[in-house]
Amino acid sequence: MRVRLPEFRLGNILATSFTGTLSERYGTPVERIPTPQRLGDWLAINDLAVESCTSAQLESAWELRESIHEAATAAALREPLPESALEVINDRSARGRATAILTPDGTRRWRLNRSSAVPDALGVIAADAIAIISGERDGKLALCASPTCRSAFFDTSQSRTRKWCDMNTCGNRQKKARFHANQRENPRAAN
């Protein structure tokens, strides 16, 4: 019997999408990259394809993910950035040797070195986190309003008032819960 792995929650922002590979952190956590192969799948979907990934590289990726989550959460709350998280983010950024290239359609892609593809990919993710947390990119770090999620996300909406990391999951779940609570309080409203 084949084990069904949870789907990836993909967004437009690389670093915060990466932190979303562990969701429901304050409920029943869902690990979306439980194996080296699954990390390779996530990297490929995000245009950072690697030929292979080791268990040690997966552990390095988890450490980076949690460090980005810690730093982004602190930034969203306007608290001091944790030193240990900064060390990991800066270390992964420095190790990466990916090269930005321009494609014929005018988009940027990353070229990873064959011998160090996973560290290069993690370096790209770390550099994206640095750009977001440092305020270089236009947007605002926020935390998901779902009490079981609380994922950091990068709000690029015009008003910068987004509440949910993902409207299709956390937002929809919260709206359904509110609807059902209203139905229990006022059963005649449904008729």
Order of alpha helices (4+ residues) and beta strands (2+ residues): alpha-beta-beta-alpha-alpha-alpha-beta-beta-alpha-beta-beta-alpha
